[in-house]
Amino acid sequence: KYTKGGKSSTLIAIESLLVIILAIAISVAMKGKAGIYVGLLTLFAFITSIAGFIVGINSFKEENKFMMYTYIGTIANAVIWLGVLGMYLIYI
């Protein structure tokens, strides 16, 4: 059996990634004039990736379970979080 937190963390990472892809698609469709809507979507992805990272870290405490999804979810959420933070810092 896999950890429940690991599965949740992985699903949160997938959701965050899909929201970022949606924000990029909206920005491209509106030729860069999407305004606050894209910013709010990206902020939502940023916050949910933090939550997914915390869930992933806490799922390491579950014993006698497979940790594959725990590693995938935790690392994916950390990469998404750092990516969004990096985009923000680059464009300040």
N, C-alpha and C positions, 0 to 999 in steps of 0.2 A: 504494500500500500504506500501511496505517496502522501506527503504531508498536506494537510488542508491549507495551511498558510502558504505553502509553496505554490499550490494550484491557484489560490487567490492572487498571489503576487504576480504570477505569470499572466493571468487574465487582466489584471490592472495594467501591466506593461503593454499588453496588446491594445487595450482601450486607449491608453495614453498615446501610443504610436498612431493609431487610427485618427485620433483627434488632431494630432500634429499634421498628418497627411491631409485631413480635411481643411485645416487652416491654410496650408500651403496652396491647396487647390482653389480655395476661395480667393486668396490673394492673387493668384495667377489669373483667375477668371475676371477679377475686377481691375486687372492691370496695375496692381500695387496700391489701389485706393480703397482698400477694404476697411481701413480705420480701426476702431476700437474692437470690432467684432473678432477679428483675427487675434488681437492681443488678449482678449478675454478667453478665447479658446485655448491659446497657448498657456495662459496663466492656469487654466483648469488642468491642462495636461501636466504642468509643472507641479501643481499641488497633489494631483493624484499619483504622480510618480514618487513623490516623497512618501505618501501613505503606503504605496506598494512596496517601497524599500523597507519601511518600518515593519510591515507585515512579513516580508521575506526574512528580515533579521530575526524576528520573533519566532518564525517557524523552524529555525535551527535548534530550538529547545525541544522539539518533539522527538521522542526516542523511538528506536526500532522501526523506522520508516525510511523509505527511499527519499533521497534529497535532490533528485535531478531537477524537479520543478522549483525547488527552493533556490538552487544556484541560478537557474535560468531567470527566474523572476527578479531576484535580488540584483543580479548583474544588469539585466535589461533596464530595470527602473533606475539604477544608478547612472547608466549611460544616457538614458533619456533626460534625467534631471541635469546632468552635466552638460548635455547638448543644448538644452533650452537656456541654461545659465550662460553658457558660452555665447550663444546667439545674442542674448541680452547684453552681455559685456562688450561684445564686438561692436554693437550698434549704438552704444551710449554716446 
